[in-house]
Amino acid sequence: MVNLILKDILVQKKPFVFFIVFAVIMNSLYSHMDASYVNVIFIMLPVMIIIGCVTNMSIKDEKAENMINSLPVKRIDIILAKYLSVFIFIFIASIIIFVSSSAMNFMGIIHLERLMNFKDVEICAIITIFISSLYFPINFKLGYTNSRYILMSLYMCIFFIPLAIEKLIGDKVKVTPEFIVYINNAPNWQIVSFVICILAIVMIVSFFISYFLYKNKDLA
């Protein structure tokens, strides 16, 4: 199990440099925007990096699928490793954005109204877990080649489409995802507990669907 998770992390070595450069560029682009955009960027950028990690992991796994399944490991362990890797990706992506944005702000390269905080990480984790829980069953069933557009489509639905509609409509209708605003502005232990329970249910259901689909998948 540990070796499977370690494999998913080690395949990110090459993209890791790209993610750092990407974070620096994006921080520079969005540093002059108002606070409302900064609130979204500190959530959007880590999720983009996590999606990059999941995509890279899926590509590598598809290429080595037969080899992985020839190893003396259970398929349920292979699936569990993917879900656990997501939490590590959340941590890595949050560190990249926090360190890059804080360092650039401290050196005066950019001027942010605030720095990334733990609340941003919480919302990033919520979105990531939700997206990955929807994506993994499809990926385990169809493989990366046949499901490569789904992950980005989910990301677009959560971030860009609502923001684009809001910009077109203006202030007449507020279409920014309410769950992001609600959690970001008014969290308490009841809300946190509720969200954790919902996410746990979604992820557990997703895990067993993935296991059922992958267990019965013909890899010949």
N, C-alpha and C positions, 0 to 999 in steps of 0.2 A: 504493500500500500504506500509506504513512505517513498519507495523508489519510483513508483508511478507518478506521485505528486512532484517529486524532484525532477523527473523527466519533463513534466509539463512546464516547470519553471526554467530549466536549463535551455529549452528550445527558444526562450525569449531573449537569449544573450545578444543576438544580432539586432533584433527590433528594439532592444533596450536603448541603444544609442539614438535611434530614430525618435523614440518616445521623448527623450530628454530635449532633443533639438525641437521637436514639435511643441513641447510644453513652453520652451523659451519664446518661440515665434508667436504662439497663440496668446501667451501672456502679454507680449508687446502689442499685439493687435487690439486686444480688448482692454488694455490698461486705461485708456482715456474715455471709456464709456461710463455711463452713470451707474449708480449703486444697484439698480434693478437688474442690469445686465451682469454685473459682477456676481450677484447672487446666483445667477444661472450658470455662469461660466465655471465657477468653482465646483459645480456639480457636473456640468456637461463635459468638461475636459477629462476628468478622471474616467468617466464612463466611456469616452471615446478610446482612451488608452486600454481600458479593460476589454472592450470589444476587439481591439487590435490583438490583444493577448489571446483571447478565446479563438479568434479567427486563425491566428498562427498555429495555435495548438490543434485546431481541427484539421488544418491542412497537413500538418506533420502526422497526425494520427491516421488520416485517410491513406497516406502513402505507405504507412507501416502497419496497417490494420491486421493483415494476415500474420505478420511477424509477431505483433503484440499478442494476438490470440493464440499463437503457438507456444507462448510462454506458460509456465505452470502457475498461472494466476486465474482467479475466478472472474467471470465477466462482471459480477456485482462489484468487485473491487476496482475494476477498470472504470466503471461508471461513478462510483463513490469518489474516486480520485479526481474526476473532472469537476464534480460539484464542490469538493473541498478546495480545489485549485482556485476557484472563483474568489474565495475569501482572501487568499494570498494575493491575487491580482488586485483586489480592492485596496489592500494595504500598500502594495507597491505603487499603484497609480496615485493614491492619495499622498504618499511620500514625495513622489516626483513633482506633483503640482504644488504641494505646500513648500517644499524646499526651493524650487525654481522661482516661484512667485515671491516668496519671502526674501530670498537673496537678491533678486532684481529690484525689489522695492527698497530694501535696505541700502543698496548701492546707488540708488537714485536713478536707475535705468528706466524704471516705470514708477508710476505714482498711483497706488491703489487706495481706495477709501477704507478698505479693511482687508485683513488677511484671511486665508482659508481657516475655518474652524471645525470643531468636532461635529457640529450640526450639519455642515456640508458633507462630511464623510458619512454621516448616518443616512442622509437622503441619497447620496451616491450608492451606498450599499443597498438601500431599498430598491432603487431602480435597477441596479445590476442583478440582484437576486431575482427580481420579477422577470427581467428580459431573459436571463439565462435559463430560468425555469420553463419559459415558453419555448426557448430555442433548442435546448438539449434533446428533448424527446424527438423533435423533427430531425435533428442532426444524426442521432443514433439510428433512426429509421432510414433516412435517405442518403446520409453521408454528406460531406461538405460540398462536393460539386453540385449536388441537386438542391442544396439548402443555403448556398452562399449568400443569396440576396435577402434572406429572411432576417438575419441578425441586424443588418443595416436598416432594413425596413422598419423593424421594431424601434430602433433608435430614432429614426426619422419621425415616426408616429408620436413618440413621446416628447421630442424636443422641437424639431424644425417646423413641422406642420402646424401645431398650435401657435407658435411664434409668428409664422408667416401669415396665418389667418388673422391674428390679432393686429399685425401691422397693416394689413389691407383694410380691415374694418375700422381700425382706429380705436377710440375710446368708447364706441357705442356698445360693444360687446366684449367682455373680458373672457378670453379663451385660453389664457395661460393655465396649464394643468393645475387644477385646484388642489389636488393632493400634495403637490410640491409646496405651494403657498401655505396651505393649512398646516402642514407638518413643520415648515420652516419658521412660521410666525407664532404658532400657538402649541408647542409641544408640552405635554406633561406626562406623568407616569401612566395615566390611563391610556393616552393615545399611543405611547411607546409600547405598552403591553399589548394593546390591540393590534398594532402593526406587526409586532414580532409574532404574535399568534397566527395572523393571516399569512405572513410570509413563510412561517414554518409549515403551515398546511399546504400552501402552494408548492413549496420546494419538495416536501415529502411526496405529495401526489405526483409531481413531475419526476422525481427520482424513480418511483416504482413503475411509472409509465415507460421511462427510458429503459429500465431493467427488463421489463416485459418485451419491449420491442427489440432490444439488442440481444436478449437471450434467444429469441426465435429468429434472429436474422441469419440468413444464409451467407456465409463468408467465403464459400468455395469459389 
